[in-house]
Amino acid sequence: MASQKDAKAKKPNIFVRMGRRLKETFSELKRVTWPSFPKVVKATVVVLVVVLAFTVVVTAINFGLQALLDLLTSIGS
């Protein structure tokens, strides 16, 4: 029980810990190798093309299922 109190007493307050964490984060960001602009543009284009392709596929599936539902409801009534 006493060791828990000692550990808690030695622990810095929340603002000191947040300050250290922020300092460590900025220190890590300085070491990051950032991509060049052409690489960023290329990656962005790839993401947009993939999103567009999935949108087309999901839309096609949606229209197909809607047509199937319309066919089934017209048969039932």
N, C-alpha and C positions, 0 to 999 in steps of 0.2 A: 504494500500500500504506500509506503514511504517512497519507494523508487518511482512510482507513478507520479507522485506529487513533485519529486525532484525533476523528472523528465518534463513535466508540464511547466514547471517554473523556468526551466532553461530554454523552453521553446519560444522563439521570438513571436511578437504579435503578428496579426494578420497582414498589416500594412508592410511590415518589413519583409515578410515572406512573399507578398505580391510584388514588391519592388525587386527582390532578388529574381523572382521568376521572370519578370519583364526584362530585366537586364540580361538574363541568360538567353531569352528568346531573341533579343536584338543581336546578341553576340553570335548566335547560331545563324541568323539571317545574313550576317556579314560574310559568313563562310560559304554560303550557298552559291553555286555556279548557276547564274541565270541564263536561260536560253537566249539565243540571238533572235532578232525580230523576224527574219525569214522562217525560223523554226516555229515561232509562235503562230505566225500566219498559216503555215502549213498544217500545224496541229489543229488550229481553229477550223480550217476548211475541212479537214478529215472529220472532225466532230459534227460539223453542220451537215455534211453529206450523209453520215451514218444516221443522224437524227431524221433527216429528210427521207432516207430509205425506209427506216422503221415506220415513219408516219404513213408513207404510201402503203406499206404492207398491212399495217393495222387498219387503215381506212378501207383497203380492199377486202379484208376479212370482215369488217363491219358491214360493208355493203352486201357481201355474200350472205352473211347470216341474216341480214334484214330481208333480203330477197327470199331466203328459205323460210323465214317466219311468215312473210306475206303469203307464200305458197301454201304453207300449212294452215294458216287461218282461213284462206279462201277455200281450201278443201273441206275444212270442218264446218263451214257455215253454208 
